[in-house]
Amino acid sequence: MTDRLGDGRKVQAMTRFMDVHHGMQGITADQLMEAHQADLAIEKEEGVHFEHAWADPESGLVYCLSEAPSPEAVQRVHERTGHKADEIHPMPLSV
């Protein structure tokens, strides 16, 4: 997706993504914060911005909301920080 600025320059439009991590049973708030902070530390290198993370320690599911140029950019950040996403879903609509 590409948008044009008023002066004709092109900019990459950002899409929101929800990614899901499985197998994180027993994750604590401190561990979730540590993982989120690791993502934030390098997100700019991939043009990603991680907005929020949620976890359910019982089911082992972790969800991350981000804005990024692509799902691949989201995955590269997660891979580099040691917690690869199992699913990445574009969220192009919101109300």
C-alpha positions in Angstrom: 0.0 0.0 0.0 1.4 3.4 -0.9 0.1 6.9 -0.2 1.2 10.1 -1.7 2.1 13.2 0.3 0.8 16.5 -1.0 4.1 17.2 -2.7 4.0 14.0 -4.7 6.4 12.0 -2.5 5.4 8.4 -1.9 5.2 7.0 1.6 4.6 3.4 2.7 1.2 3.1 4.3 1.3 1.1 7.5 -1.1 -1.7 8.2 -2.0 -2.9 11.7 -1.2 -6.6 12.4 -2.3 -8.9 15.3 0.2 -11.6 15.8 -0.3 -14.7 18.0 2.2 -16.7 19.9 1.3 -20.2 21.1 2.9 -22.3 23.9 3.6 -19.5 26.4 1.8 -21.3 29.3 2.7 -19.7 32.6 4.1 -16.5 31.2 4.3 -13.8 33.8 3.7 -10.0 33.5 7.4 -9.4 33.9 8.2 -11.9 31.1 5.6 -10.4 28.8 7.1 -6.9 29.5 10.6 -8.2 28.9 9.6 -9.7 25.5 7.7 -6.5 24.5 10.6 -4.3 25.5 13.0 -6.4 23.4 10.7 -5.9 20.4 10.5 -2.1 21.0 14.3 -1.9 21.2 14.7 -3.0 17.6 11.4 -2.2 16.0 12.5 0.9 14.1 15.2 -1.2 12.2 12.3 -3.0 10.4 9.9 0.0 10.3 7.5 -1.6 12.8 5.8 -0.1 15.8 4.5 -2.5 18.5 1.6 -0.9 20.2 0.5 -3.4 22.8 0.8 -7.0 24.0 -1.6 -9.2 25.9 -1.1 -12.7 27.4 -3.2 -15.5 28.8 -0.9 -17.6 31.0 -3.4 -20.4 31.3 -3.9 -21.0 27.6 -0.4 -19.9 26.7 -1.5 -17.4 24.1 0.2 -14.1 23.6 -1.1 -11.4 21.2 0.8 -8.4 19.9 -0.7 -5.4 18.1 1.6 -3.6 15.7 1.8 -1.2 12.7 4.2 -2.4 10.0 4.8 -2.3 6.3 4.4 -6.1 6.1 3.8 -9.2 8.1 7.4 -10.3 7.2 8.7 -7.2 9.0 6.8 -8.1 12.1 8.1 -11.6 12.0 11.7 -10.5 11.5 11.5 -8.5 14.7 10.0 -11.4 16.7 12.6 -13.8 15.3 15.5 -11.6 16.2 14.2 -11.2 19.8 13.7 -15.0 20.2 9.9 -15.3 20.1 8.7 -16.1 16.5 5.0 -15.5 15.9 2.9 -18.5 15.1 0.3 -16.4 13.3 0.3 -12.9 11.9 -3.1 -11.4 10.8 -3.6 -8.1 9.0 -6.2 -5.8 10.6 -7.0 -3.3 7.8 -10.4 -2.2 9.3 -11.2 -0.8 12.7 -14.1 1.2 14.2 
